[in-house]
Amino acid sequence: MNYLDQYVAREMYEERLKEAAAQRRARKVQRLRKPLVASPLRQWTARLLIGVGTRVQGPRPISPAPV
């Protein structure tokens, strides 16, 4: 493999890396733009996490407690 082949291979490799990074960025932007779908699993996990939090800390006061 001569110098020119190495150069071309490196250029192609860097191009592929750039394309992959651009695709990842685009996917990330789409994910951020898309509103969160309230899927049953996500609702269930949210409820579970809230339940775990309340069990550990006790129920959260809705209004500040009178002093």
PQR file with spaces between the fields and no chain letter, atoms N, CA, C, O and H, PARSE charges and radii, in Angstrom:
ATOM       1  N    MET     1       0.857   -1.191    0.000 -0.4000 1.5000
ATOM       2  CA   MET     1       0.000    0.000    0.000 -0.0000 2.0000
ATOM       3  C    MET     1       0.897    1.247    0.000  0.5500 1.7000
ATOM       4  O    MET     1       1.620    1.501    0.964 -0.5500 1.4000
ATOM       5  N    ASN     2       0.843    1.993   -1.057 -0.4000 1.5000
ATOM       6  CA   ASN     2       1.727    3.159   -1.124 -0.0000 2.0000
ATOM       7  C    ASN     2       1.101    4.374   -0.429  0.5500 1.7000
ATOM       8  O    ASN     2      -0.011    4.309    0.096 -0.5500 1.4000
ATOM       9  H    ASN     2       0.256    1.787   -1.840  0.4000 1.0000
ATOM      10  N    TYR     3       1.829    5.455   -0.442 -0.4000 1.5000
ATOM      11  CA   TYR     3       1.421    6.654    0.292 -0.0000 2.0000
ATOM      12  C    TYR     3       0.073    7.177   -0.197  0.5500 1.7000
ATOM      13  O    TYR     3      -0.774    7.579    0.601 -0.5500 1.4000
ATOM      14  H    TYR     3       2.732    5.508   -0.868  0.4000 1.0000
ATOM      15  N    LEU     4      -0.116    7.168   -1.527 -0.4000 1.5000
ATOM      16  CA   LEU     4      -1.358    7.684   -2.095 -0.0000 2.0000
ATOM      17  C    LEU     4      -2.550    6.848   -1.633  0.5500 1.7000
ATOM      18  O    LEU     4      -3.597    7.390   -1.278 -0.5500 1.4000
ATOM      19  H    LEU     4       0.572    6.841   -2.175  0.4000 1.0000
ATOM      20  N    ASP     5      -2.381    5.510   -1.641 -0.4000 1.5000
ATOM      21  CA   ASP     5      -3.460    4.641   -1.176 -0.0000 2.0000
ATOM      22  C    ASP     5      -3.813    4.952    0.275  0.5500 1.7000
ATOM      23  O    ASP     5      -4.985    5.036    0.640 -0.5500 1.4000
ATOM      24  H    ASP     5      -1.531    5.070   -1.930  0.4000 1.0000
ATOM      25  N    GLN     6      -2.780    5.120    1.092 -0.4000 1.5000
ATOM      26  CA   GLN     6      -3.029    5.431    2.501 -0.0000 2.0000
ATOM      27  C    GLN     6      -3.785    6.749    2.639  0.5500 1.7000
ATOM      28  O    GLN     6      -4.714    6.869    3.438 -0.5500 1.4000
ATOM      29  H    GLN     6      -1.828    5.053    0.795  0.4000 1.0000
ATOM      30  N    TYR     7      -3.366    7.740    1.839 -0.4000 1.5000
ATOM      31  CA   TYR     7      -4.003    9.055    1.890 -0.0000 2.0000
ATOM      32  C    TYR     7      -5.484    8.949    1.522  0.5500 1.7000
ATOM      33  O    TYR     7      -6.346    9.496    2.211 -0.5500 1.4000
ATOM      34  H    TYR     7      -2.612    7.643    1.189  0.4000 1.0000
ATOM      35  N    VAL     8      -5.768    8.235    0.424 -0.4000 1.5000
ATOM      36  CA   VAL     8      -7.154    8.076   -0.035 -0.0000 2.0000
ATOM      37  C    VAL     8      -7.970    7.329    1.015  0.5500 1.7000
ATOM      38  O    VAL     8      -9.107    7.697    1.307 -0.5500 1.4000
ATOM      39  H    VAL     8      -5.069    7.791   -0.135  0.4000 1.0000
ATOM      40  N    ALA     9      -7.373    6.271    1.581 -0.4000 1.5000
ATOM      41  CA   ALA     9      -8.084    5.489    2.589 -0.0000 2.0000
ATOM      42  C    ALA     9      -8.406    6.359    3.802  0.5500 1.7000
ATOM      43  O    ALA     9      -9.506    6.289    4.351 -0.5500 1.4000
ATOM      44  H    ALA     9      -6.449    5.972    1.343  0.4000 1.0000
ATOM      45  N    ARG    10      -7.436    7.182    4.215 -0.4000 1.5000
ATOM      46  CA   ARG    10      -7.662    8.042    5.374 -0.0000 2.0000
ATOM      47  C    ARG    10      -8.762    9.066    5.078  0.5500 1.7000
ATOM      48  O    ARG    10      -9.625    9.325    5.917 -0.5500 1.4000
ATOM      49  H    ARG    10      -6.543    7.239    3.769  0.4000 1.0000
ATOM      50  N    GLU    11      -8.718    9.645    3.867 -0.4000 1.5000
ATOM      51  CA   GLU    11      -9.742   10.623    3.480 -0.0000 2.0000
ATOM      52  C    GLU    11     -11.136    9.984    3.514  0.5500 1.7000
ATOM      53  O    GLU    11     -12.085   10.568    4.036 -0.5500 1.4000
ATOM      54  H    GLU    11      -8.018    9.435    3.185  0.4000 1.0000
ATOM      55  N    MET    12     -11.240    8.777    2.951 -0.4000 1.5000
ATOM      56  CA   MET    12     -12.533    8.095    2.923 -0.0000 2.0000
ATOM      57  C    MET    12     -13.001    7.793    4.340  0.5500 1.7000
ATOM      58  O    MET    12     -14.179    7.948    4.660 -0.5500 1.4000
ATOM      59  H    MET    12     -10.468    8.302    2.527  0.4000 1.0000
ATOM      60  N    TYR    13     -12.071    7.361    5.186 -0.4000 1.5000
ATOM      61  CA   TYR    13     -12.405    7.032    6.570 -0.0000 2.0000
ATOM      62  C    TYR    13     -12.920    8.270    7.303  0.5500 1.7000
ATOM      63  O    TYR    13     -13.932    8.209    8.002 -0.5500 1.4000
ATOM      64  H    TYR    13     -11.113    7.234    4.926  0.4000 1.0000
ATOM      65  N    GLU    14     -12.212    9.405    7.139 -0.4000 1.5000
ATOM      66  CA   GLU    14     -12.634   10.638    7.803 -0.0000 2.0000
ATOM      67  C    GLU    14     -13.991   11.093    7.285  0.5500 1.7000
ATOM      68  O    GLU    14     -14.820   11.593    8.045 -0.5500 1.4000
ATOM      69  H    GLU    14     -11.390    9.455    6.571  0.4000 1.0000
ATOM      70  N    GLU    15     -14.214   10.913    5.974 -0.4000 1.5000
ATOM      71  CA   GLU    15     -15.503   11.284    5.389 -0.0000 2.0000
ATOM      72  C    GLU    15     -16.626   10.461    6.023  0.5500 1.7000
ATOM      73  O    GLU    15     -17.685   10.985    6.371 -0.5500 1.4000
ATOM      74  H    GLU    15     -13.540   10.507    5.357  0.4000 1.0000
ATOM      75  N    ARG    16     -16.364    9.150    6.165 -0.4000 1.5000
ATOM      76  CA   ARG    16     -17.372    8.281    6.790 -0.0000 2.0000
ATOM      77  C    ARG    16     -17.634    8.711    8.227  0.5500 1.7000
ATOM      78  O    ARG    16     -18.782    8.738    8.672 -0.5500 1.4000
ATOM      79  H    ARG    16     -15.504    8.724    5.883  0.4000 1.0000
ATOM      80  N    LEU    17     -16.564    9.049    8.956 -0.4000 1.5000
ATOM      81  CA   LEU    17     -16.737    9.499   10.339 -0.0000 2.0000
ATOM      82  C    LEU    17     -17.599   10.752   10.394  0.5500 1.7000
ATOM      83  O    LEU    17     -18.499   10.859   11.226 -0.5500 1.4000
ATOM      84  H    LEU    17     -15.632    9.027    8.594  0.4000 1.0000
ATOM      85  N    LYS    18     -17.315   11.712    9.490 -0.4000 1.5000
ATOM      86  CA   LYS    18     -18.089   12.959    9.460 -0.0000 2.0000
ATOM      87  C    LYS    18     -19.551   12.670    9.171  0.5500 1.7000
ATOM      88  O    LYS    18     -20.436   13.227    9.819 -0.5500 1.4000
ATOM      89  H    LYS    18     -16.583   11.624    8.814  0.4000 1.0000
ATOM      90  N    GLU    19     -19.812   11.792    8.191 -0.4000 1.5000
ATOM      91  CA   GLU    19     -21.193   11.456    7.847 -0.0000 2.0000
ATOM      92  C    GLU    19     -21.902   10.821    9.031  0.5500 1.7000
ATOM      93  O    GLU    19     -23.048   11.155    9.330 -0.5500 1.4000
ATOM      94  H    GLU    19     -19.093   11.339    7.664  0.4000 1.0000
ATOM      95  N    ALA    20     -21.215    9.902    9.706 -0.4000 1.5000
ATOM      96  CA   ALA    20     -21.823    9.235   10.858 -0.0000 2.0000
ATOM      97  C    ALA    20     -22.142   10.251   11.949  0.5500 1.7000
ATOM      98  O    ALA    20     -23.204   10.188   12.568 -0.5500 1.4000
ATOM      99  H    ALA    20     -20.284    9.631    9.464  0.4000 1.0000
ATOM     100  N    ALA    21     -21.225   11.189   12.188 -0.4000 1.5000
ATOM     101  CA   ALA    21     -21.455   12.212   13.214 -0.0000 2.0000
ATOM     102  C    ALA    21     -22.638   13.088   12.827  0.5500 1.7000
ATOM     103  O    ALA    21     -23.458   13.437   13.677 -0.5500 1.4000
ATOM     104  H    ALA    21     -20.361   11.240   11.686  0.4000 1.0000
ATOM     105  N    ALA    22     -22.732   13.447   11.549 -0.4000 1.5000
ATOM     106  CA   ALA    22     -23.846   14.282   11.086 -0.0000 2.0000
ATOM     107  C    ALA    22     -25.169   13.543   11.258  0.5500 1.7000
ATOM     108  O    ALA    22     -26.167   14.133   11.672 -0.5500 1.4000
ATOM     109  H    ALA    22     -22.066   13.164   10.858  0.4000 1.0000
ATOM     110  N    GLN    23     -25.172   12.240   10.933 -0.4000 1.5000
ATOM     111  CA   GLN    23     -26.398   11.454   11.108 -0.0000 2.0000
ATOM     112  C    GLN    23     -26.799   11.402   12.573  0.5500 1.7000
ATOM     113  O    GLN    23     -27.973   11.551   12.911 -0.5500 1.4000
ATOM     114  H    GLN    23     -24.361   11.762   10.596  0.4000 1.0000
ATOM     115  N    ARG    24     -25.802   11.188   13.451 -0.4000 1.5000
ATOM     116  CA   ARG    24     -26.108   11.146   14.886 -0.0000 2.0000
ATOM     117  C    ARG    24     -26.690   12.474   15.346  0.5500 1.7000
ATOM     118  O    ARG    24     -27.665   12.514   16.096 -0.5500 1.4000
ATOM     119  H    ARG    24     -24.848   11.067   13.176  0.4000 1.0000
ATOM     120  N    ARG    25     -26.067   13.577   14.879 -0.4000 1.5000
ATOM     121  CA   ARG    25     -26.569   14.906   15.249 -0.0000 2.0000
ATOM     122  C    ARG    25     -28.008   15.087   14.784  0.5500 1.7000
ATOM     123  O    ARG    25     -28.857   15.568   15.535 -0.5500 1.4000
ATOM     124  H    ARG    25     -25.275   13.544   14.270  0.4000 1.0000
ATOM     125  N    ALA    26     -28.277   14.693   13.521 -0.4000 1.5000
ATOM     126  CA   ALA    26     -29.623   14.847   12.973 -0.0000 2.0000
ATOM     127  C    ALA    26     -30.618   14.023   13.783  0.5500 1.7000
ATOM     128  O    ALA    26     -31.720   14.483   14.085 -0.5500 1.4000
ATOM     129  H    ALA    26     -27.588   14.302   12.912  0.4000 1.0000
ATOM     130  N    ARG    27     -30.216   12.791   14.133 -0.4000 1.5000
ATOM     131  CA   ARG    27     -31.111   11.933   14.907 -0.0000 2.0000
ATOM     132  C    ARG    27     -31.385   12.558   16.270  0.5500 1.7000
ATOM     133  O    ARG    27     -32.512   12.520   16.763 -0.5500 1.4000
ATOM     134  H    ARG    27     -29.322   12.418   13.888  0.4000 1.0000
ATOM     135  N    LYS    28     -30.344   13.135   16.878 -0.4000 1.5000
ATOM     136  CA   LYS    28     -30.488   13.758   18.192 -0.0000 2.0000
ATOM     137  C    LYS    28     -31.455   14.937   18.108  0.5500 1.7000
ATOM     138  O    LYS    28     -32.315   15.111   18.971 -0.5500 1.4000
ATOM     139  H    LYS    28     -29.428   13.167   16.477  0.4000 1.0000
ATOM     140  N    VAL    29     -31.303   15.747   17.050 -0.4000 1.5000
ATOM     141  CA   VAL    29     -32.189   16.904   16.873 -0.0000 2.0000
ATOM     142  C    VAL    29     -33.625   16.435   16.706  0.5500 1.7000
ATOM     143  O    VAL    29     -34.541   17.001   17.302 -0.5500 1.4000
ATOM     144  H    VAL    29     -30.605   15.605   16.348  0.4000 1.0000
ATOM     145  N    GLN    30     -33.825   15.387   15.885 -0.4000 1.5000
ATOM     146  CA   GLN    30     -35.179   14.857   15.700 -0.0000 2.0000
ATOM     147  C    GLN    30     -35.747   14.388   17.030  0.5500 1.7000
ATOM     148  O    GLN    30     -36.913   14.630   17.342 -0.5500 1.4000
ATOM     149  H    GLN    30     -33.080   14.927   15.401  0.4000 1.0000
ATOM     150  N    ARG    31     -34.899   13.707   17.818 -0.4000 1.5000
ATOM     151  CA   ARG    31     -35.373   13.182   19.094 -0.0000 2.0000
ATOM     152  C    ARG    31     -35.758   14.322   20.030  0.5500 1.7000
ATOM     153  O    ARG    31     -36.739   14.225   20.768 -0.5500 1.4000
ATOM     154  H    ARG    31     -33.952   13.511   17.565  0.4000 1.0000
ATOM     155  N    LEU    32     -34.969   15.418   19.996 -0.4000 1.5000
ATOM     156  CA   LEU    32     -35.279   16.547   20.864 -0.0000 2.0000
ATOM     157  C    LEU    32     -36.532   17.265   20.390  0.5500 1.7000
ATOM     158  O    LEU    32     -37.335   17.717   21.207 -0.5500 1.4000
ATOM     159  H    LEU    32     -34.172   15.497   19.397  0.4000 1.0000
ATOM     160  N    ARG    33     -36.708   17.375   19.071 -0.4000 1.5000
ATOM     161  CA   ARG    33     -37.851   18.094   18.529 -0.0000 2.0000
ATOM     162  C    ARG    33     -39.147   17.323   18.761  0.5500 1.7000
ATOM     163  O    ARG    33     -40.199   17.916   18.998 -0.5500 1.4000
ATOM     164  H    ARG    33     -36.056   17.007   18.408  0.4000 1.0000
ATOM     165  N    LYS    34     -39.062   15.993   18.690 -0.4000 1.5000
ATOM     166  CA   LYS    34     -40.250   15.153   18.804 -0.0000 2.0000
ATOM     167  C    LYS    34     -40.766   15.195   20.241  0.5500 1.7000
ATOM     168  O    LYS    34     -39.993   14.946   21.166 -0.5500 1.4000
ATOM     169  H    LYS    34     -38.207   15.510   18.497  0.4000 1.0000
ATOM     170  N    PRO    35     -42.043   15.500   20.460 -0.5600 1.5000
ATOM     171  CA   PRO    35     -42.567   15.483   21.827  0.2800 2.0000
ATOM     172  C    PRO    35     -42.556   14.062   22.390  0.5500 1.7000
ATOM     173  O    PRO    35     -42.709   13.090   21.650 -0.5500 1.4000
ATOM     174  N    LEU    36     -42.377   13.956   23.679 -0.4000 1.5000
ATOM     175  CA   LEU    36     -42.306   12.632   24.295 -0.0000 2.0000
ATOM     176  C    LEU    36     -43.657   11.937   24.180  0.5500 1.7000
ATOM     177  O    LEU    36     -44.682   12.472   24.602 -0.5500 1.4000
ATOM     178  H    LEU    36     -42.252   14.746   24.280  0.4000 1.0000
ATOM     179  N    VAL    37     -43.644   10.761   23.615 -0.4000 1.5000
ATOM     180  CA   VAL    37     -44.873    9.991   23.473 -0.0000 2.0000
ATOM     181  C    VAL    37     -45.169    9.354   24.821  0.5500 1.7000
ATOM     182  O    VAL    37     -44.322    8.675   25.402 -0.5500 1.4000
ATOM     183  H    VAL    37     -42.811   10.327   23.272  0.4000 1.0000
ATOM     184  N    ALA    38     -46.381    9.583   25.310 -0.4000 1.5000
ATOM     185  CA   ALA    38     -46.750    9.017   26.607 -0.0000 2.0000
ATOM     186  C    ALA    38     -47.104    7.547   26.410  0.5500 1.7000
ATOM     187  O    ALA    38     -48.275    7.168   26.440 -0.5500 1.4000
ATOM     188  H    ALA    38     -47.069   10.134   24.838  0.4000 1.0000
ATOM     189  N    SER    39     -46.087    6.734   26.212 -0.4000 1.5000
ATOM     190  CA   SER    39     -46.323    5.309   26.018 -0.0000 2.0000
ATOM     191  C    SER    39     -46.679    4.681   27.360  0.5500 1.7000
ATOM     192  O    SER    39     -46.270    5.182   28.407 -0.5500 1.4000
ATOM     193  H    SER    39     -45.136    7.042   26.188  0.4000 1.0000
ATOM     194  N    PRO    40     -47.435    3.591   27.336 -0.5600 1.5000
ATOM     195  CA   PRO    40     -47.821    2.945   28.603  0.2800 2.0000
ATOM     196  C    PRO    40     -46.621    2.592   29.465  0.5500 1.7000
ATOM     197  O    PRO    40     -46.652    2.752   30.686 -0.5500 1.4000
ATOM     198  N    LEU    41     -45.550    2.106   28.816 -0.4000 1.5000
ATOM     199  CA   LEU    41     -44.365    1.722   29.582 -0.0000 2.0000
ATOM     200  C    LEU    41     -43.754    2.938   30.258  0.5500 1.7000
ATOM     201  O    LEU    41     -43.352    2.871   31.420 -0.5500 1.4000
ATOM     202  H    LEU    41     -45.525    1.977   27.825  0.4000 1.0000
ATOM     203  N    ARG    42     -43.682    4.065   29.525 -0.4000 1.5000
ATOM     204  CA   ARG    42     -43.080    5.260   30.101 -0.0000 2.0000
ATOM     205  C    ARG    42     -43.943    5.781   31.251  0.5500 1.7000
ATOM     206  O    ARG    42     -43.417    6.188   32.287 -0.5500 1.4000
ATOM     207  H    ARG    42     -44.009    4.119   28.581  0.4000 1.0000
ATOM     208  N    GLN    43     -45.269    5.769   31.072 -0.4000 1.5000
ATOM     209  CA   GLN    43     -46.158    6.198   32.156 -0.0000 2.0000
ATOM     210  C    GLN    43     -45.956    5.301   33.373  0.5500 1.7000
ATOM     211  O    GLN    43     -45.886    5.776   34.507 -0.5500 1.4000
ATOM     212  H    GLN    43     -45.697    5.438   30.231  0.4000 1.0000
ATOM     213  N    TRP    44     -45.862    3.994   33.119 -0.4000 1.5000
ATOM     214  CA   TRP    44     -45.716    3.044   34.214 -0.0000 2.0000
ATOM     215  C    TRP    44     -44.420    3.290   34.970  0.5500 1.7000
ATOM     216  O    TRP    44     -44.405    3.294   36.201 -0.5500 1.4000
ATOM     217  H    TRP    44     -45.918    3.608   32.198  0.4000 1.0000
ATOM     218  N    THR    45     -43.313    3.498   34.221 -0.4000 1.5000
ATOM     219  CA   THR    45     -42.033    3.717   34.899 -0.0000 2.0000
ATOM     220  C    THR    45     -42.050    5.032   35.663  0.5500 1.7000
ATOM     221  O    THR    45     -41.493    5.121   36.757 -0.5500 1.4000
ATOM     222  H    THR    45     -43.325    3.494   33.221  0.4000 1.0000
ATOM     223  N    ALA    46     -42.691    6.060   35.093 -0.4000 1.5000
ATOM     224  CA   ALA    46     -42.775    7.345   35.796 -0.0000 2.0000
ATOM     225  C    ALA    46     -43.536    7.165   37.104  0.5500 1.7000
ATOM     226  O    ALA    46     -43.116    7.651   38.154 -0.5500 1.4000
ATOM     227  H    ALA    46     -43.144    5.988   34.205  0.4000 1.0000
ATOM     228  N    ARG    47     -44.669    6.454   37.026 -0.4000 1.5000
ATOM     229  CA   ARG    47     -45.460    6.216   38.237 -0.0000 2.0000
ATOM     230  C    ARG    47     -44.654    5.426   39.260  0.5500 1.7000
ATOM     231  O    ARG    47     -44.701    5.696   40.460 -0.5500 1.4000
ATOM     232  H    ARG    47     -45.010    6.059   36.173  0.4000 1.0000
ATOM     233  N    LEU    48     -43.915    4.441   38.754 -0.4000 1.5000
ATOM     234  CA   LEU    48     -43.107    3.614   39.646 -0.0000 2.0000
ATOM     235  C    LEU    48     -42.051    4.468   40.342  0.5500 1.7000
ATOM     236  O    LEU    48     -41.859    4.366   41.553 -0.5500 1.4000
ATOM     237  H    LEU    48     -43.877    4.222   37.779  0.4000 1.0000
ATOM     238  N    LEU    49     -41.362    5.318   39.560 -0.4000 1.5000
ATOM     239  CA   LEU    49     -40.315    6.161   40.144 -0.0000 2.0000
ATOM     240  C    LEU    49     -40.907    7.145   41.147  0.5500 1.7000
ATOM     241  O    LEU    49     -40.324    7.380   42.205 -0.5500 1.4000
ATOM     242  H    LEU    49     -41.518    5.401   38.576  0.4000 1.0000
ATOM     243  N    ILE    50     -42.068    7.723   40.818 -0.4000 1.5000
ATOM     244  CA   ILE    50     -42.719    8.648   41.747 -0.0000 2.0000
ATOM     245  C    ILE    50     -43.088    7.889   43.020  0.5500 1.7000
ATOM     246  O    ILE    50     -42.908    8.389   44.130 -0.5500 1.4000
ATOM     247  H    ILE    50     -42.542    7.532   39.958  0.4000 1.0000
ATOM     248  N    GLY    51     -43.610    6.668   42.838 -0.4000 1.5000
ATOM     249  CA   GLY    51     -43.980    5.853   43.998 -0.0000 2.0000
ATOM     250  C    GLY    51     -42.769    5.541   44.861  0.5500 1.7000
ATOM     251  O    GLY    51     -42.840    5.622   46.087 -0.5500 1.4000
ATOM     252  H    GLY    51     -43.756    6.262   41.936  0.4000 1.0000
ATOM     253  N    VAL    52     -41.656    5.183   44.227 -0.4000 1.5000
ATOM     254  CA   VAL    52     -40.438    4.879   44.983 -0.0000 2.0000
ATOM     255  C    VAL    52     -39.992    6.124   45.731  0.5500 1.7000
ATOM     256  O    VAL    52     -39.627    6.047   46.904 -0.5500 1.4000
ATOM     257  H    VAL    52     -41.599    5.116   43.231  0.4000 1.0000
ATOM     258  N    GLY    53     -40.018    7.275   45.059 -0.4000 1.5000
ATOM     259  CA   GLY    53     -39.603    8.520   45.693 -0.0000 2.0000
ATOM     260  C    GLY    53     -40.461    8.858   46.893  0.5500 1.7000
ATOM     261  O    GLY    53     -39.945    9.270   47.933 -0.5500 1.4000
ATOM     262  H    GLY    53     -40.314    7.338   44.105  0.4000 1.0000
ATOM     263  N    THR    54     -41.787    8.685   46.756 -0.4000 1.5000
ATOM     264  CA   THR    54     -42.666    9.036   47.874 -0.0000 2.0000
ATOM     265  C    THR    54     -42.485    8.046   49.017  0.5500 1.7000
ATOM     266  O    THR    54     -42.592    8.417   50.186 -0.5500 1.4000
ATOM     267  H    THR    54     -42.205    8.350   45.912  0.4000 1.0000
ATOM     268  N    ARG    55     -42.208    6.785   48.682 -0.4000 1.5000
ATOM     269  CA   ARG    55     -42.036    5.807   49.746 -0.0000 2.0000
ATOM     270  C    ARG    55     -40.787    6.131   50.566  0.5500 1.7000
ATOM     271  O    ARG    55     -40.768    5.937   51.781 -0.5500 1.4000
ATOM     272  H    ARG    55     -42.121    6.483   47.733  0.4000 1.0000
ATOM     273  N    VAL    56     -39.740    6.626   49.889 -0.4000 1.5000
ATOM     274  CA   VAL    56     -38.488    6.907   50.585 -0.0000 2.0000
ATOM     275  C    VAL    56     -38.599    8.213   51.362  0.5500 1.7000
ATOM     276  O    VAL    56     -38.210    8.271   52.529 -0.5500 1.4000
ATOM     277  H    VAL    56     -39.756    6.783   48.901  0.4000 1.0000
ATOM     278  N    GLN    57     -39.125    9.260   50.732 -0.4000 1.5000
ATOM     279  CA   GLN    57     -39.100   10.590   51.327 -0.0000 2.0000
ATOM     280  C    GLN    57     -40.393   10.939   52.059  0.5500 1.7000
ATOM     281  O    GLN    57     -40.441   11.928   52.790 -0.5500 1.4000
ATOM     282  H    GLN    57     -39.441    9.213   49.784  0.4000 1.0000
ATOM     283  N    GLY    58     -41.413   10.158   51.874 -0.4000 1.5000
ATOM     284  CA   GLY    58     -42.720   10.545   52.385 -0.0000 2.0000
ATOM     285  C    GLY    58     -43.417   11.407   51.354  0.5500 1.7000
ATOM     286  O    GLY    58     -42.772   11.917   50.438 -0.5500 1.4000
ATOM     287  H    GLY    58     -41.374    9.354   51.281  0.4000 1.0000
ATOM     288  N    PRO    59     -44.732   11.580   51.487 -0.5600 1.5000
ATOM     289  CA   PRO    59     -45.463   12.359   50.482  0.2800 2.0000
ATOM     290  C    PRO    59     -44.983   13.806   50.456  0.5500 1.7000
ATOM     291  O    PRO    59     -44.654   14.387   51.490 -0.5500 1.4000
ATOM     292  N    ARG    60     -44.951   14.370   49.263 -0.4000 1.5000
ATOM     293  CA   ARG    60     -44.498   15.747   49.112 -0.0000 2.0000
ATOM     294  C    ARG    60     -45.605   16.701   49.536  0.5500 1.7000
ATOM     295  O    ARG    60     -46.752   16.521   49.127 -0.5500 1.4000
ATOM     296  H    ARG    60     -45.218   13.898   48.423  0.4000 1.0000
ATOM     297  N    PRO    61     -45.295   17.713   50.346 -0.5600 1.5000
ATOM     298  CA   PRO    61     -46.331   18.688   50.693  0.2800 2.0000
ATOM     299  C    PRO    61     -46.690   19.524   49.470  0.5500 1.7000
ATOM     300  O    PRO    61     -45.812   19.979   48.738 -0.5500 1.4000
ATOM     301  N    ILE    62     -47.990   19.722   49.257 -0.4000 1.5000
ATOM     302  CA   ILE    62     -48.436   20.475   48.086 -0.0000 2.0000
ATOM     303  C    ILE    62     -48.191   21.963   48.330  0.5500 1.7000
ATOM     304  O    ILE    62     -47.688   22.663   47.451 -0.5500 1.4000
ATOM     305  H    ILE    62     -48.704   19.353   49.853  0.4000 1.0000
ATOM     306  N    SER    63     -48.544   22.445   49.519 -0.4000 1.5000
ATOM     307  CA   SER    63     -48.295   23.844   49.852 -0.0000 2.0000
ATOM     308  C    SER    63     -47.274   23.881   50.979  0.5500 1.7000
ATOM     309  O    SER    63     -47.131   22.905   51.715 -0.5500 1.4000
ATOM     310  H    SER    63     -48.953   21.876   50.233  0.4000 1.0000
ATOM     311  N    PRO    64     -46.563   24.990   51.121 -0.5600 1.5000
ATOM     312  CA   PRO    64     -45.612   25.064   52.228  0.2800 2.0000
ATOM     313  C    PRO    64     -46.329   24.937   53.569  0.5500 1.7000
ATOM     314  O    PRO    64     -47.374   25.549   53.788 -0.5500 1.4000
ATOM     315  N    ALA    65     -45.757   24.142   54.454 -0.4000 1.5000
ATOM     316  CA   ALA    65     -46.413   23.888   55.740 -0.0000 2.0000
ATOM     317  C    ALA    65     -46.397   25.161   56.590  0.5500 1.7000
ATOM     318  O    ALA    65     -45.393   25.873   56.618 -0.5500 1.4000
ATOM     319  H    ALA    65     -44.908   23.645   54.276  0.4000 1.0000
ATOM     320  N    PRO    66     -47.499   25.449   57.278 -0.5600 1.5000
ATOM     321  CA   PRO    66     -47.518   26.635   58.151  0.2800 2.0000
ATOM     322  C    PRO    66     -46.529   26.468   59.293  0.5500 1.7000
ATOM     323  O    PRO    66     -46.432   25.396   59.890 -0.5500 1.4000
ATOM     324  N    VAL    67     -45.804   27.526   59.589 -0.4000 1.5000
ATOM     325  CA   VAL    67     -44.774   27.446   60.634 -0.0000 2.0000
ATOM     326  C    VAL    67     -45.382   27.870   61.956  0.5500 1.7000
ATOM     327  O    VAL    67     -44.695   27.879   62.977 -0.5500 1.4000
ATOM     328  H    VAL    67     -45.883   28.396   59.104  0.4000 1.0000
